[in-house]
Amino acid sequence: MKETPNLNYIQKLSGGDKSFHDKLLGIIKMEFPQEVEVYQMNLRLKKFELAADNVHKLKHKISILGLEESYQIAEDYENGLREQELVLEQEFGNILLNISEFLNTI
């Protein structure tokens, strides 16, 4: 079963302040595609240590969007990348796709 991203943490963090909520969401929507692009480029170039750093950065957005299982997969994938291990690459790619689709609907 695929986890569904949500805005619960952002809503809790913003405490009902719509301006803050919208600003935080705007930052995520702007940064996420850029971070994914850099990750994919580093992966293509086989720069696994840099790709692992990219995954580390993306994990924060995964967490903010309430994806606990996906966060653990990202954690394992990040550690694997540091060992040039790509077993979770496809699963991580699906997580990124899931988040991209979610961000495009809000």
N, C-alpha and C positions, 0 to 999 in steps of 0.2 A: 504494500500500500504506500502510495506516495504522500509525503507530508505536504501540508498546505501552508504556504507562508501567511503570516498575519501581521497586523499592526498593533497587537496588544501591548507589546513592550514600548513602542513609540507613544501610544496613547497614555500609558502609565507614566512614562518619563515626562511627557508634556503636561500632565496634570490638568488637562482640559484647555490648555493654552493653544488655540488653533493656529496662531501665527508660528509658534515654536514647532508644533506638530508638522505644519506644512513646510517649514524651513528644513527640518531634519529629514523629512521624506524627500524633499527636493535634492538635498545633498546626496542621499543614497541613490536616487534615480539618475543623478548626473555622474557620480563616481563609479557605480557598479559596472556599467558597460565598458568604461575606460579600463578599469582594473581587470576585467575579463579579457579584454583585447591584449593587454600587456602579458597576462598569464599565458594566453594561447600562443603569442609570439615567442615567449621564452621556452615554452614546451616544444614548439616546432623547431627551434634552434638548439634543442637538447641542452638548454641551460637549466638543468634540473634544480640547482640550488636557488637560482633566481625565481623559478617557477614555484618552488616551495615557499619562498618569501611572499609571492603573490597570493598563494593559497592561504597563507597565514593572515594576510590582510583581508582577504575575502571572508574568512571565517567570522570576523566581527559582524559583517552584514548578515551572514547566515544566522548568527545568534540573535541579532536585533530583530530579525524577521520570524523569530520563534521556532526555528527549525532545529530541534534538539538532536534528532537522529542524524540529520544532514551535517550538523556541526561535528559529530563524532566521526563520520565518514571523512569529512574534510581534514580533521585532526590526523586520522590514520593515513590519509593520502599525503598530507604534508610531510609526515615522518617518512613515508615510503619514498617520496620524491628525493629526499635528502640522501637516500640510498640508491637512487636511480631505479626505483621500483614503481612500475606504472599500473599495477593490478587494478587500482580503483579509479583509473583515468575516466573510463566510460561512466561510471556511477557519479563521479564528481561533475562530469559534463552534464549529466541529466539534472543534477541539483542546480547548476548554473542556468540551464534552460528553464527549469521550473520557476526560479526567481525572476528571470527576464520576462517570462510570460506574465507573472503576477504584477511586476512593476509596470508593464505596459497596459494593464487593465485598471490601474488606479490613478 
